[in-house]
Amino acid sequence: MFYSISQSRWTSLLLLLSLYWIVATASMSGSIAKWGLRDNIPTYGIEQVLDDTAIKPFAYRRLLPAIADFAERITPQSVKAYAVEKLGPYRSYVRTPSSAKGRYAFRYIVIMYACLGFCIGCLLILRRILKDLNFSSLTALFVPVVFILAFPFVQTVGGYPYDYPELFFMSAALLLALRRHWVWLCLLAIPATLNKESFFFFLVTLYPILRATASTKTALQVLGAAILSSGLINIVLKWAYLDAGGGTASFQLFNNIKYFHLSSYRQLEVTYGFVGPSGAFLGTLAVIAVIVLRAWPLCSPMMRSHIKFAAVLNIPLFILFCATGEMRNLSILFMGFIILIAYLVDGREPSAVPRSRGCKPASI
């Protein structure tokens, strides 16, 4: 009997990993075909990133380059040559010319596969979050699939290799907050901020999650420690790249004001090889509005507060500093939006507190 149960679990795990591998590779393929790793961009392309000469704020995003440099140092030359020969993306994607250059070829592959790993990890964590929140098994399985397959459409106007790790770190932070793993949350802030400095702001949105399962004092202490970890990494990075070109942020308010014109919401671009919406397309905005309006009444107070925190932070930052129509820059809202989709699919309000954790909910 024990052998039968164990075998069934291993079979389920294998099928789950197979499904998520297929979904992640499809999403990554759509992203790479659309943007490559921003090859041939003279100020913040992949070559400048790997050479550590990219302008700010791209220079701050050092996690993937560090992983690639480490892999190149420890990998035998014969293995690197074999990987470049067999896995070079320039054979399949026209937007990846840098992957054919000897100095960058192996590290290019490492970054691509690291992003794939982060994408699969994100799928698994999102599933776990939804199951912990007592959504149905099918909802927990397929809602992450829907979002990850749609993600190349979210990478409209621009897309970058650190986008997939950002999804992973935000989902991991949310799961750690739900499960009261305070120390791990503070430690996670270090690589997450090395990947992208926006994680500092995402941490603030976790307060309602922390408060739902802990006292106000504990929630503030944990949040303060995590923000301190992220803030220190931000300071170190900004000091290290003080002399790099570019600016810490690009002021885009006036460009975003000009974007409020009907023609801006009818633009198209190619995704997955076919024509699709570009920027804040009217159809995209309509779909988002339907999901939010239909799911909001079902949403738990905890998740509503999280989404409100995220909106108060992300929307002003988006308008002030983000490129017009670049939907990926609404990333602080992504976790809440995924959970709203789950509410809509389930059609009912599940428990707001992780199941089987013995966590007593607190008022928010």
C-alpha positions in Angstrom: 0.0 0.0 0.0 2.8 2.5 0.9 4.6 1.6 -2.3 1.4 2.3 -4.3 0.9 5.7 -2.7 4.5 6.7 -3.1 4.5 5.6 -6.7 1.3 7.6 -7.4 2.9 10.7 -5.8 6.0 10.4 -7.9 3.9 9.9 -11.0 1.9 13.1 -10.2 5.0 15.1 -9.6 6.5 13.9 -12.8 3.4 14.9 -14.8 3.3 18.3 -13.0 7.0 19.0 -13.8 6.5 17.9 -17.4 3.5 20.2 -17.8 5.3 23.2 -16.2 8.4 22.5 -18.3 6.3 22.7 -21.5 4.6 25.9 -20.3 7.8 27.6 -19.2 9.7 26.7 -22.4 6.7 28.0 -24.5 6.6 31.3 -22.6 10.4 31.7 -22.7 10.4 30.9 -26.4 7.8 33.6 -27.0 9.9 36.1 -25.0 13.2 35.3 -26.6 11.7 35.3 -30.1 10.3 38.8 -29.3 13.2 40.4 -27.5 16.2 38.1 -27.3 18.3 39.3 -24.4 18.1 42.8 -25.7 21.0 42.1 -28.2 22.6 45.0 -30.2 21.4 47.7 -27.8 24.5 49.8 -27.2 23.7 51.1 -23.7 22.0 48.2 -21.9 22.1 45.2 -24.2 23.2 41.8 -23.0 26.8 42.4 -24.1 27.1 45.6 -22.0 25.4 43.8 -19.1 27.9 40.9 -19.2 30.8 43.4 -19.7 29.5 45.3 -16.7 29.3 48.5 -18.7 25.5 49.0 -19.0 24.0 52.3 -18.0 21.9 52.8 -14.9 19.4 51.4 -13.8 20.2 48.3 -15.9 23.7 48.2 -14.3 22.1 47.5 -10.9 20.5 44.2 -12.0 23.5 41.9 -11.4 22.0 38.6 -10.3 21.8 36.9 -13.8 25.2 38.2 -14.9 26.7 37.0 -11.7 25.2 33.5 -12.2 26.5 33.4 -15.8 30.0 34.6 -14.7 30.1 32.0 -12.0 29.0 29.2 -14.3 31.6 30.2 -16.9 34.4 30.0 -14.2 33.5 26.6 -12.9 32.5 24.8 -16.2 35.1 22.8 -18.1 36.0 24.2 -21.5 34.9 21.0 -23.2 31.4 21.3 -21.6 31.1 24.9 -22.6 32.1 24.2 -26.2 29.6 21.4 -26.3 26.8 23.6 -24.9 27.5 26.4 -27.3 27.5 23.9 -30.2 24.3 22.2 -29.3 22.3 24.9 -27.5 23.2 28.2 -29.1 20.0 30.1 -29.5 21.2 32.0 -32.6 20.3 28.9 -34.5 16.6 29.4 -33.8 16.0 33.0 -32.9 17.0 35.9 -35.1 17.0 38.4 -32.2 19.9 36.6 -30.5 23.0 37.5 -32.5 25.1 38.1 -29.4 24.8 34.3 -28.6 27.0 33.6 -31.6 29.9 35.6 -30.3 32.5 33.6 -28.4 32.9 36.0 -25.5 29.2 35.8 -24.7 27.9 32.5 -26.1 28.1 30.3 -23.0 27.0 32.9 -20.6 24.1 33.8 -22.9 22.9 30.1 -22.7 23.3 30.1 -18.9 21.1 33.2 -18.5 18.5 31.7 -20.8 18.3 28.4 -18.8 18.5 30.3 -15.5 15.4 32.2 -16.6 13.7 29.0 -17.6 14.5 27.5 -14.1 13.1 30.7 -12.4 10.0 30.4 -14.6 9.4 26.7 -13.6 10.0 27.6 -10.0 7.5 30.5 -10.2 4.8 28.1 -11.6 5.4 25.6 -8.8 5.3 28.3 -6.1 2.2 30.0 -7.5 0.4 26.6 -7.5 1.5 26.1 -3.8 0.2 29.6 -2.9 -3.2 29.0 -4.4 -3.5 25.6 -2.8 -2.5 27.1 0.6 -5.3 29.7 0.1 -7.7 26.8 -0.4 -8.4 27.3 -4.1 -9.4 24.1 -5.9 -6.7 21.8 -7.2 -7.5 22.6 -10.9 -7.5 26.3 -10.3 -4.2 26.1 -8.5 -2.8 24.0 -11.3 -3.9 26.0 -14.3 -4.1 29.7 -13.3 -0.3 30.0 -13.1 -0.2 28.3 -16.5 -2.5 31.0 -18.0 -0.5 33.9 -16.6 2.9 32.5 -17.6 1.7 31.8 -21.2 0.3 35.3 -21.3 3.5 36.8 -20.0 5.2 37.5 -23.4 2.1 39.7 -24.1 2.8 41.5 -20.8 6.4 42.1 -22.0 5.0 44.7 -24.4 7.1 47.6 -25.6 10.0 46.0 -23.7 11.1 42.7 -22.2 14.2 41.8 -20.2 15.8 38.6 -18.9 15.3 39.6 -15.3 11.5 39.6 -15.7 11.1 35.9 -15.1 13.4 35.9 -12.0 11.3 38.9 -10.7 8.2 36.8 -10.9 9.9 34.0 -9.0 11.1 36.2 -6.2 7.8 38.0 -5.8 5.9 34.7 -5.7 8.5 33.2 -3.3 8.2 36.2 -1.0 4.4 35.9 -0.9 4.6 32.2 0.0 7.1 32.9 2.7 4.9 35.6 4.1 1.9 33.3 4.1 3.8 30.6 5.8 5.4 32.8 8.4 9.0 32.0 7.3 10.3 35.4 8.5 14.1 34.7 8.3 13.9 33.2 4.8 11.9 36.2 3.7 14.6 38.6 4.9 17.3 36.5 3.2 15.3 36.3 0.0 15.4 40.1 -0.2 19.2 39.9 -1.0 19.1 38.0 -4.3 15.7 39.4 -5.2 17.1 43.0 -5.0 20.2 42.0 -6.9 17.9 40.9 -9.6 15.8 44.1 -9.7 15.5 47.0 -7.3 11.7 47.1 -7.5 11.6 44.2 -5.0 12.1 46.8 -2.3 8.7 48.3 -3.0 7.0 44.9 -3.4 8.0 44.0 0.2 5.8 46.9 1.5 2.7 45.2 -0.1 3.3 42.1 2.0 2.3 43.9 5.2 -1.4 42.8 5.0 -0.2 39.2 4.5 2.1 39.4 7.5 -0.6 41.1 9.6 -3.2 38.4 8.8 -1.1 35.7 10.6 0.9 37.7 13.1 0.6 40.7 15.5 1.1 44.2 14.3 4.4 44.4 16.2 5.7 41.2 14.6 4.5 42.1 11.1 6.2 45.5 11.3 9.4 44.0 12.7 9.6 41.3 9.9 8.7 43.8 7.2 11.3 46.3 8.6 14.0 43.7 8.6 13.2 42.6 5.0 13.1 46.2 3.8 16.4 46.9 5.6 18.0 43.9 3.8 16.7 45.1 0.4 17.6 48.7 1.1 21.2 47.9 2.1 21.7 45.9 -1.2 20.2 48.9 -3.1 22.7 51.3 -1.4 25.6 49.0 -2.2 24.6 48.7 -5.8 24.1 52.4 -6.3 27.4 53.2 -4.7 29.2 50.6 -6.8 27.7 52.1 -10.0 27.9 55.7 -9.1 30.0 56.6 -12.1 28.0 54.5 -14.6 26.1 56.3 -17.4 22.4 57.0 -17.3 20.3 57.8 -14.2 18.8 56.0 -11.3 15.4 56.4 -12.8 14.1 58.0 -16.0 11.4 60.7 -15.6 8.5 59.8 -17.9 5.6 61.8 -16.6 5.2 64.0 -19.6 5.5 61.1 -22.0 2.9 59.2 -20.1 0.6 62.3 -20.2 1.0 62.4 -24.0 0.1 58.7 -24.1 -3.5 59.5 -23.1 -4.6 59.6 -26.7 -7.0 57.1 -28.4 -4.4 56.1 -31.0 -2.1 54.9 -28.3 -4.5 52.2 -27.3 -4.8 50.6 -30.8 -1.2 49.7 -31.4 -0.1 46.2 -32.4 3.1 44.2 -32.2 4.2 40.6 -32.9 4.1 38.0 -30.0 4.6 34.3 -30.4 5.2 35.0 -34.1 1.7 36.5 -34.7 0.2 40.0 -34.5 -1.1 40.9 -31.1 -1.7 43.9 -28.8 1.0 46.4 -28.0 1.3 48.6 -24.9 -1.9 49.4 -23.0 -4.1 48.0 -25.8 -7.8 48.6 -25.4 -8.6 44.9 -25.5 -6.0 44.2 -22.9 -7.4 46.9 -20.6 -10.9 45.5 -21.1 -9.8 42.0 -20.1 -8.0 43.3 -17.0 -11.1 45.4 -16.0 -13.5 42.4 -16.4 -11.2 40.2 -14.2 -10.8 42.9 -11.5 -14.5 43.9 -11.4 -15.8 40.3 -11.4 -13.3 38.9 -8.9 -13.1 41.9 -6.5 -16.3 41.0 -4.6 -15.0 37.5 -4.0 -11.6 38.7 -2.8 -10.6 38.3 0.8 -9.9 41.4 2.9 -6.3 40.3 3.2 -5.8 40.1 -0.6 -7.7 43.3 -1.2 -5.4 45.1 1.2 -2.4 43.6 -0.6 -3.7 44.8 -4.0 -4.5 48.2 -2.6 -1.0 48.6 -1.2 0.5 47.5 -4.6 -1.7 49.9 -6.6 -0.9 52.9 -4.3 2.9 52.1 -4.8 3.0 50.8 -8.4 0.7 53.1 -10.3 2.4 56.4 -9.3 5.8 54.9 -10.0 4.6 53.7 -13.3 3.3 57.1 -14.4 6.4 58.9 -13.2 9.2 56.7 -14.2 8.2 53.9 -16.6 8.1 53.8 -20.4 4.7 54.5 -21.9 2.6 51.4 -22.2 5.2 49.0 -20.8 2.9 46.8 -18.9 5.6 44.7 -17.4 6.4 47.7 -15.2 3.2 47.0 -13.3 4.9 44.0 -11.8 4.2 44.9 -8.2 0.5 44.2 -9.0 1.1 40.8 -10.7 0.7 38.6 -7.6 -2.5 40.2 -6.7 -3.8 39.9 -10.2 -3.0 36.2 -10.5 -4.9 35.6 -7.3 -7.9 37.7 -8.6 -7.9 35.3 -11.7 -8.0 32.4 -9.3 -11.0 33.9 -7.5 -12.8 34.4 -10.8 -12.1 30.9 -12.0 -13.2 29.3 -8.7 -16.3 31.6 -8.5 -16.3 31.6 -4.7 -14.2 33.0 -1.8 -11.8 30.5 -0.4 -10.1 30.8 3.0 -7.8 33.8 3.2 -5.4 32.0 5.5 -3.0 29.2 4.6 -4.6 25.8 5.4 -3.1 23.3 7.7 -0.7 26.0 9.2 -2.5 26.7 12.4 -2.4 30.4 11.7 -5.0 32.5 13.4 -6.2 35.3 11.2 -5.9 38.8 12.5 -7.9 41.9 11.5 -6.3 44.2 8.9 
